[in-house]
Amino acid sequence: MTSDGTRPARFEQAELPHTTPLTHREVDGVIRTAYDPRHVTAMEARARLGTLVDFTEGPGLDLLRRRYAESTDEEYRTLTSHLFEQLDGLRAPDAIDAFHRVFSLAQLHVLAESRGLRITHAEGPTGHFLTEALIVEDLLLIPPGQPPEETLRDLTAADPPAARVPHRRRPTHDRRGRPPLRRHGRGPVR
């Protein structure tokens, strides 16, 4: 069970008897649901499980599922349903994990673009000293080997205005509107 009370779920397509179009059970803390695509669609299987228990398939698929439920556009609903059916037909948790990585990477790029940031990975002999994502001016530094989900978590955990580190410039005038003092023999001292 996750921290918000939802339970992780995985969906698979299988040939089931006509009398049993859908079945589910908990295995190692994950609700495994098998459904027969000849009798039940991927979205119907999720809706049926949703009436029994609150579940999650990960942030990317949960977002698609919510948008599917809210959408009235039939083409979008058909495309989303087809995507879920393809993922369920693979029967490979690695494929769903890959989907989550790609979805997180896309979200990271959208977030960076909306803030005007360039993404770069910390490389070189001192790159390993960076342990979490860091924003410096218009650059987003990502630690070596950090997955996009963790980078996204680091960025969204901070207050968006506070996440951007402004470049500190030397003052051109003091509080009274006078130019700054000059030192080291480069002009008169006040």
C-alpha positions in Angstrom: 0.0 0.0 0.0 1.3 3.4 -0.9 1.5 6.4 1.5 -1.8 7.9 0.2 -3.8 4.6 0.8 -3.9 3.4 -2.8 -2.6 -0.1 -3.7 -0.4 -0.8 -6.6 -2.0 -2.7 -9.5 -0.9 -4.5 -12.7 -3.2 -5.5 -15.5 -2.7 -8.4 -17.9 -4.7 -9.8 -20.8 -5.4 -13.5 -20.7 -7.8 -16.0 -22.2 -10.4 -16.7 -19.5 -13.6 -18.8 -19.5 -16.6 -17.0 -20.8 -18.2 -17.0 -17.4 -15.2 -15.2 -15.9 -14.2 -12.1 -18.0 -12.1 -10.6 -15.2 -10.3 -11.9 -12.1 -7.9 -10.4 -9.6 -5.8 -11.3 -6.6 -3.1 -9.8 -4.5 0.4 -11.1 -5.1 3.4 -9.7 -3.1 1.4 -6.5 -2.2 0.4 -5.8 -5.9 -3.2 -6.4 -7.1 -2.8 -8.5 -10.3 -5.8 -8.3 -12.5 -6.3 -10.5 -15.5 -9.0 -9.8 -18.0 -10.2 -11.3 -21.3 -10.0 -8.6 -24.0 -12.7 -10.5 -26.0 -15.2 -9.6 -23.3 -13.8 -6.6 -21.3 -11.8 -3.6 -22.5 -8.8 -2.4 -20.6 -10.6 0.7 -19.3 -13.6 -1.4 -18.2 -11.3 -3.7 -16.2 -9.8 -0.6 -14.5 -13.3 0.8 -13.8 -14.4 -2.5 -12.2 -11.3 -2.7 -10.0 -11.8 0.9 -9.1 -15.2 0.2 -7.6 -13.6 -2.3 -5.2 -10.4 -0.6 -4.2 -8.4 2.5 -4.7 -5.4 1.6 -6.8 -2.5 3.1 -8.6 -0.5 2.1 -11.7 2.0 4.9 -11.3 1.7 8.7 -11.9 1.8 8.5 -15.7 -0.9 5.9 -16.1 -3.0 7.3 -13.3 -3.0 10.7 -15.1 -4.0 9.1 -18.4 -6.8 7.2 -16.6 -8.1 10.4 -15.0 -8.0 12.3 -18.3 -9.8 9.4 -20.0 -12.6 9.6 -17.4 -12.9 13.4 -17.8 -12.7 13.5 -21.6 -15.6 13.7 -23.9 -13.4 13.5 -27.0 -14.1 10.1 -28.5 -10.9 10.0 -30.5 -8.8 10.6 -27.3 -10.7 8.0 -25.4 -10.2 5.4 -28.2 -6.4 6.2 -28.4 -6.0 6.0 -24.6 -7.9 2.7 -24.4 -5.8 1.3 -27.2 -2.6 2.4 -25.4 -3.7 0.6 -22.2 -4.7 -2.5 -24.2 -1.2 -2.6 -25.8 0.5 -2.2 -22.4 -1.6 -4.9 -20.8 -1.0 -7.2 -23.8 2.8 -7.1 -23.3 2.6 -8.8 -19.9 5.9 -7.3 -19.1 6.3 -5.1 -16.0 9.5 -3.8 -17.7 7.4 -2.2 -20.5 5.3 -0.4 -18.0 8.3 0.8 -16.1 9.8 2.0 -19.3 6.6 3.9 -20.0 6.9 5.6 -16.6 10.5 6.6 -17.3 9.6 8.1 -20.7 6.5 9.9 -19.2 8.7 11.3 -16.4 11.3 12.4 -18.9 8.7 14.1 -21.0 7.3 15.9 -17.8 10.9 16.9 -16.9 11.4 18.5 -20.3 8.1 20.3 -20.2 8.9 21.7 -16.7 12.4 22.8 -17.8 11.1 24.4 -20.9 8.4 26.3 -19.0 11.0 27.7 -16.7 13.5 28.4 -19.5 16.1 25.9 -18.3 18.6 23.9 -20.2 19.1 20.4 -19.0 22.6 19.0 -18.6 24.1 16.0 -16.7 26.9 16.7 -14.2 29.8 15.0 -15.8 33.6 15.1 -15.3 35.8 14.3 -12.4 33.6 16.1 -9.9 30.2 15.2 -11.2 29.7 12.5 -8.6 29.7 15.2 -5.8 26.2 16.4 -7.0 23.6 14.3 -5.2 20.4 16.0 -6.2 19.1 18.2 -9.1 20.4 21.8 -8.9 19.2 24.9 -10.7 21.9 27.5 -11.4 20.8 30.5 -13.5 19.2 29.0 -16.6 20.8 25.6 -16.2 19.4 22.4 -14.6 22.2 20.1 -13.4 21.2 16.5 -13.0 23.4 14.1 -11.0 25.0 11.3 -13.0 22.7 8.3 -13.3 19.7 9.9 -11.6 16.4 8.7 -13.1 14.0 11.4 -14.4 11.4 10.5 -11.7 13.8 11.5 -8.9 14.8 14.7 -10.7 11.2 15.6 -11.2 10.6 14.9 -7.5 13.5 17.2 -6.5 12.2 20.0 -8.7 8.6 19.8 -7.6 9.4 19.5 -3.9 10.8 23.0 -3.9 8.7 26.0 -4.1 8.7 26.9 -7.8 9.8 30.6 -7.3 12.4 29.5 -4.7 13.7 26.7 -7.0 15.3 29.2 -9.3 18.5 30.6 -8.0 19.0 34.2 -9.3 22.3 35.4 -10.5 23.7 37.9 -8.0 25.0 41.0 -9.7 27.1 43.7 -8.2 25.1 46.7 -7.2 25.4 49.7 -9.6 24.2 52.2 -6.9 23.8 52.2 -3.2 20.5 52.9 -1.4 20.8 56.7 -1.8 21.3 56.4 -5.6 25.1 57.0 -5.4 27.6 54.8 -7.4 29.4 52.2 -5.2 32.6 53.0 -3.4 35.8 52.4 -5.3 38.8 50.7 -3.6 42.3 49.7 -4.3 43.3 53.0 -5.9 40.8 52.9 -8.7 39.1 56.2 -7.9 38.2 58.4 -5.0 36.9 56.9 -1.8 34.0 58.6 -0.1 
